[in-house]
Amino acid sequence: MVDVCIVGAGIAGCTCARELSAYNLEVVVLEAGYDVACGSTRANSGIVHGGYDPIPGTLKAKFNVEGSKIYEKLSEELGFEYNRCGSMVVAFSQDEVQALEGLLERGRQNGVEGLEILGQDAIREKEPNLSKSTVAALWVPTGAIVNPYGACLAFAENAVQNGAKFEFYSRVCAIERADGAYRVGYEVLSEGNEPVEKSLDAKIVINAAGLASGEINGFVSKDAFEITPRAGEYLLLDRTWGGAFNSTIFQVPTKNGKGVLVTPTTGGNMLLGPTAEPRESADQTQTTVDGLSSVLNAAGKNWEKIPSRDVITNFAGLRASCLEDGDFHLYEPDDAPGFFNIGGFDSPGLTAAPAVAKEYARIISERLGAEKNENFNPVRKPVKHFATMSDEERAGAVEQDSRWGRVICRCECVTEGEIVEAIHSPIPAMTIDSVKWRTRAGMGRCQSGFCMPLVAQIIARETGQDVTEIRKGGLGSKVAVGRRGCLDRLPHVVIDGGDDE
Ligand SMILES: Cc1cc2nc3c(=O)[nH]c(=O)nc-3n(C[C@H](O)[C@H](O)[C@H](O)COP(=O)(O)OP(=O)(O)OC[C@H]3O[C@@H](n4cnc5c(N)ncnc54)[C@H](O)[C@@H]3O)c2cc1C
């Protein structure tokens, strides 16, 4: 029997795993997907919200503000990309200025520091490219941007370094309570085979299953909550435009959410979006012509001449919203002691997750009487990016291992050395998308047109698989339908005609 079983390896599950690994507890994370952050955590705005938006007294308000305060230190410990660039909510009319004053007051009640309303001159000074129709803005200096995938991976890898276990392709399909513990039934999924049924006994279960959290809660409790998937569609601009805005620009929120924003990303791109539309099921992550047009129209209010020809990709994420009360569902149901929900965890869940995890780790460690893990190491060293190394660091890396000098993704300047390190990291990158999210190989202007076959070959070589087995992402996404001679020769021809095996 393990101490804690966590269902789901998004930001909620991975932050809990990391915080629990600071205690002497056996922790196992079961994840249905092929990697961490397969759900909402991968496709969102990447904003660490200041906390002026949630209604005072709600769980969203409490954990948003607490999360925002601890993110910077966590990013230093765990080596993920984070930038406290500030955010602005802009008003285009006197009615909207009144709304800003309401947000200012709400933010103060929530304990957000440094809020102020800026006039036109101060706005122009901070954001010269912002529409001249802006009349005022709420300035939120604690607002920040983060790489959501990078943060989630960092928490997960640090948890593994401190003893937690992750099992991927493991979909939880039943949970029963027996003898004061839980039997968690799950299916191990694999390519082309029937799922294999397994089970795990755990003293405590944390339900961090995002869009499936309502269903998982229903396995053990009659105290139900319902999740409605709500899509947010985005457009991403080429890095040429990375400096167009310095901070995140929001419009005045509506009943549907925080509205369409324009924001720099930690990768140096500009992101526009999201929409907020209900979807019928948890797999409907497609973008739509209507959705993307509405993003361009709405973002055009902030940025009058959006260079739409430099949009390099679009995507959608699904919020796991609980529409009954709009708040997070963080509770242990009366009829399921030892079962902890992280449900209805839509925005600002990315911001709130580290604070929720600290609270749950405190409660669970006390409940189980667990001592601190004396070997806990809070520091994780991330894989370095060749693109951001100094000339000296580059020379040193290449001298130690020539693969650091072999460029695989030309758009983002990603070399073979960092791809190999990502494949052999504590949570190995086993698919083309996992390599992309860790290294940025394939995230540039050509969107992996050139580097995808090379990355597939490197994964195959490093993991001892045949290249035709390599997948883009989840099951059923193999990238090669068959074998031709040139597939094996590509790295020799394209890169350096050189000395590979
Ligand atoms: C469009 C959009 C914009 C957003 N913007 C922001 C923002 O800027 N700032 C912010 O703070 N928040 C934002 N959010 C909210 C934030 O993304 C979420 O709160 C957060 O990612 C939720 O994390 P999670 O771990 O609960 O869920 P997820 O990331 O969805 O993880 C749940 C995991 O559970 C797994 N799973 C599901 N069912 C099972 C099962 N049966 N067995 C095993 N595993 C299972 C899934 O595969 C998934 O990996 C946004 C969300 C969206 C969609």
Ligand as a Chemical Component Dictionary entry (heavy atoms), coordinates in Angstrom:
data_LIG
# 
_chem_comp.id                   LIG 
_chem_comp.type                 NON-POLYMER 
_chem_comp.pdbx_formal_charge   0 
_chem_comp.three_letter_code    LIG 
# 
loop_
_chem_comp_atom.comp_id 
_chem_comp_atom.atom_id 
_chem_comp_atom.alt_atom_id 
_chem_comp_atom.type_symbol 
_chem_comp_atom.charge 
_chem_comp_atom.model_Cartn_x 
_chem_comp_atom.model_Cartn_y 
_chem_comp_atom.model_Cartn_z 
_chem_comp_atom.pdbx_ordinal 
LIG C1  C1  C 0 -7.716 28.721 -22.104 1  
LIG C2  C2  C 0 -7.167 28.684 -20.713 2  
LIG C3  C3  C 0 -6.458 29.756 -20.201 3  
LIG C4  C4  C 0 -5.975 29.723 -18.896 4  
LIG N1  N1  N 0 -5.153 30.716 -18.471 5  
LIG C5  C5  C 0 -4.643 30.659 -17.218 6  
LIG C6  C6  C 0 -3.719 31.633 -16.777 7  
LIG O1  O1  O 0 -3.260 32.469 -17.549 8  
LIG N2  N2  N 0 -3.315 31.602 -15.480 9  
LIG C7  C7  C 0 -3.788 30.681 -14.602 10 
LIG O2  O2  O 0 -3.434 30.747 -13.431 11 
LIG N3  N3  N 0 -4.614 29.692 -15.021 12 
LIG C8  C8  C 0 -5.027 29.645 -16.300 13 
LIG N4  N4  N 0 -5.834 28.658 -16.745 14 
LIG C9  C9  C 0 -6.202 27.592 -15.818 15 
LIG C10 C10 C 0 -5.100 26.543 -15.704 16 
LIG O3  O3  O 0 -4.621 26.170 -16.972 17 
LIG C11 C11 C 0 -5.681 25.335 -14.984 18 
LIG O4  O4  O 0 -6.232 25.779 -13.764 19 
LIG C12 C12 C 0 -4.656 24.281 -14.653 20 
LIG O5  O5  O 0 -3.841 23.991 -15.750 21 
LIG C13 C13 C 0 -5.391 23.020 -14.212 22 
LIG O6  O6  O 0 -4.433 22.066 -13.866 23 
LIG P1  P1  P 0 -4.884 20.616 -13.451 24 
LIG O7  O7  O 0 -3.669 19.879 -13.081 25 
LIG O8  O8  O 0 -6.002 20.693 -12.483 26 
LIG O9  O9  O 0 -5.553 19.990 -14.772 27 
LIG P2  P2  P 0 -4.884 19.411 -16.095 28 
LIG O10 O10 O 0 -3.724 20.175 -16.513 29 
LIG O11 O11 O 0 -6.006 19.276 -17.077 30 
LIG O12 O12 O 0 -4.376 17.980 -15.642 31 
LIG C14 C14 C 0 -5.250 16.920 -15.393 32 
LIG C15 C15 C 0 -4.540 15.636 -15.808 33 
LIG O13 O13 O 0 -5.324 14.538 -15.411 34 
LIG C16 C16 C 0 -5.210 13.538 -16.384 35 
LIG N5  N5  N 0 -6.356 12.656 -16.253 36 
LIG C17 C17 C 0 -7.659 12.896 -16.566 37 
LIG N6  N6  N 0 -8.408 11.806 -16.307 38 
LIG C18 C18 C 0 -7.580 10.877 -15.798 39 
LIG C19 C19 C 0 -7.779 9.547  -15.342 40 
LIG N7  N7  N 0 -8.989 8.952  -15.351 41 
LIG N8  N8  N 0 -6.697 8.833  -14.912 42 
LIG C20 C20 C 0 -5.449 9.407  -14.906 43 
LIG N9  N9  N 0 -5.221 10.667 -15.347 44 
LIG C21 C21 C 0 -6.275 11.391 -15.771 45 
LIG C22 C22 C 0 -5.210 14.318 -17.693 46 
LIG O14 O14 O 0 -4.621 13.542 -18.741 47 
LIG C23 C23 C 0 -4.376 15.517 -17.322 48 
LIG O15 O15 O 0 -3.017 15.349 -17.645 49 
LIG C24 C24 C 0 -6.276 28.628 -18.067 50 
LIG C25 C25 C 0 -6.975 27.526 -18.591 51 
LIG C26 C26 C 0 -7.363 27.534 -19.908 52 
LIG C27 C27 C 0 -7.986 26.304 -20.484 53 
# 
loop_
_chem_comp_bond.comp_id 
_chem_comp_bond.atom_id_1 
_chem_comp_bond.atom_id_2 
_chem_comp_bond.value_order 
_chem_comp_bond.pdbx_ordinal 
LIG C1  C2  SING 1  
LIG C2  C3  SING 2  
LIG C2  C26 DOUB 3  
LIG C3  C4  DOUB 4  
LIG C4  N1  SING 5  
LIG C4  C24 SING 6  
LIG N1  C5  DOUB 7  
LIG C5  C6  SING 8  
LIG C5  C8  SING 9  
LIG C6  O1  DOUB 10 
LIG C6  N2  SING 11 
LIG N2  C7  SING 12 
LIG C7  O2  DOUB 13 
LIG C7  N3  SING 14 
LIG N3  C8  DOUB 15 
LIG C8  N4  SING 16 
LIG N4  C9  SING 17 
LIG N4  C24 SING 18 
LIG C9  C10 SING 19 
LIG C10 O3  SING 20 
LIG C10 C11 SING 21 
LIG C11 O4  SING 22 
LIG C11 C12 SING 23 
LIG C12 O5  SING 24 
LIG C12 C13 SING 25 
LIG C13 O6  SING 26 
LIG O6  P1  SING 27 
LIG P1  O7  DOUB 28 
LIG P1  O8  SING 29 
LIG P1  O9  SING 30 
LIG O9  P2  SING 31 
LIG P2  O10 DOUB 32 
LIG P2  O11 SING 33 
LIG P2  O12 SING 34 
LIG O12 C14 SING 35 
LIG C14 C15 SING 36 
LIG C15 O13 SING 37 
LIG C15 C23 SING 38 
LIG O13 C16 SING 39 
LIG C16 N5  SING 40 
LIG C16 C22 SING 41 
LIG N5  C17 SING 42 
LIG N5  C21 SING 43 
LIG C17 N6  DOUB 44 
LIG N6  C18 SING 45 
LIG C18 C19 SING 46 
LIG C18 C21 DOUB 47 
LIG C19 N7  SING 48 
LIG C19 N8  DOUB 49 
LIG N8  C20 SING 50 
LIG C20 N9  DOUB 51 
LIG N9  C21 SING 52 
LIG C22 O14 SING 53 
LIG C22 C23 SING 54 
LIG C23 O15 SING 55 
LIG C24 C25 DOUB 56 
LIG C25 C26 SING 57 
LIG C26 C27 SING 58 
# 
